[in-house]
Amino acid sequence: MHPDALIYLTSKRGPGAPGIYPYGLCMATGIVLCFIFLLITMWKKKFNEDATDKIIVIGIFGTGFGIFAAMLFQSTYNFIANPQNGFHLGGMTFIGGLIGGVVSFLGVYWLYIYVIAPRTKIRFLQNKMNATLTDALPFIPIAICIAHAFGRLGCFFGGCCYGLPSEQYHTWGLPCAAPLPGVNVIPTQLYEMFFLLLLATVMSILYFKFKFNYNFALYTIAYGIWRFLIEYIRGDARGEFIGTALYPSQIWSIVMVILGIGYIFLQKYVLAKHMKHPERSATERRV
């Protein structure tokens, strides 16, 4: 655990002082690697410059809004649990960020495709993409897993998202909980980091070797099940839903699994028809 800044930018020291923190550094590294992976994959799959630029720009917007949504969701949970403390924007929850990021990405993408592009005379905004979002959906979850894995490493350093005291389960633990100095806890952050890296590896093999187009469903189902189960050994405060014994993340995990199952049918009967497969078109032109 290393919640203190690696480098302080002013003479002020201590929590909250301006500086470069391991949590922020890990989070930034994950986001950068996420977009590098997307750029390399789109280049490998023969996305043209217009398709690459549009997806990346909208992706950056979705990432920014997702971070805001992550804070908004967590702040709402905190307010529901302790309304007497008032509503304060702070803290983050990944599933809230995922929901906000996906919804904002889809909203802006559809706005561009169906409203802006057909009506604009601005050359940059015209639609000259040789691929659609449906072509990118099979590999976008891999990028999300990469960013999320580094984010969980940041959580470990920051001392948040920790597990229950390890003595309760007679297992090994690490002193990685900021509110519990000196107490060994189950390093759920590291468990989740390794799970996400494994999931990213599996999805990469399926996509690049076997041309598997259902990775979005695999991601939402696998992560939904994982997150639902790991919540039982989490020891940090994660808010609550009124009238339910489940944590908010468990409710959203169930939603993710249901959406993942629905996506299988959506991909098979709807989205598959809209895929342009730019890598096939490039091969056919060379032939």
C-alpha positions, 0 to 999 in steps of 0.5 A: 500500500502506498497512499502517499504521493510519489512526488509532491508538487508543492511544499504541502505534504499529506493526504490530498496535497497536490502531487503524483499519486500511485493511484492516479498514475496506475489509472492514467497508465491503464487508460493510455494502454487501453487506447494504444491497444485500440489503435493497434487493433484498428490498424491491424484490422484495417480500419481507415483513418476516419473510422479510427479517429471517430472511434478514438475521439468518441472513446475519449469523451466516453472515458471522461464521462465515465469517470464522472459517472463513477463518482456520481454513482458512488456519491449517490450510494454514500448519500443513500447510506448516510443522508445526514452527511449530505450529498458530496461528489467524491469516490468512484465505483467502476460499474457506475463508470462503465455504465456512464462510459458505455451509455455516453459512447453509444449516445454520441456515436449514434448522434454522429451517425444518424444526426450529424454526419448525414446533415453536416457540410464540415469535411471532418464530420462527414462519415467516411468510415469503412467500419462501424461500431459493431466491428469494434465491439468484439475487441473494445472489452479487451481494452476495458479490461486492460484499463480496469486491471491497472485501475485495480492495481491503483486501488491496491496502492491507494488502500481502497476496495480492500477485502475483509480481514484475512484472519476471518478466513484463515488465509493470507493477507496484506496490509493494503487497507487505508482505514485499517493500518497494520491489519492484513486484509484479503487483497481483493484488488490484486485478485480482481487485477489478475482476473481481468488480465486473464479475461483480457488474454482469453478474449484476445485469443478468441478474437485474434485467433478464432475471430470470435465476435461475442467478446462483449457478451463474454465480458459482461457475463464473466465480470458480472459473475466475478464481481457478484461473488467477490463482493462477499469478501470485500471489506470496504463500505460500498453503499447500499440499495434501499430494501435489498440485502445486496450491495449496489454492485451486485445488483448491477452485476446481475444486470450485466449478466442479463444484458450479456445473455441478451447481447448474444442474440443481438449480435447473432441476429442484428449486429452481425448484419451491420459489420463491414469487416474492413480486414476482409475488404482489404484482402479482397482488394489485394486479390 
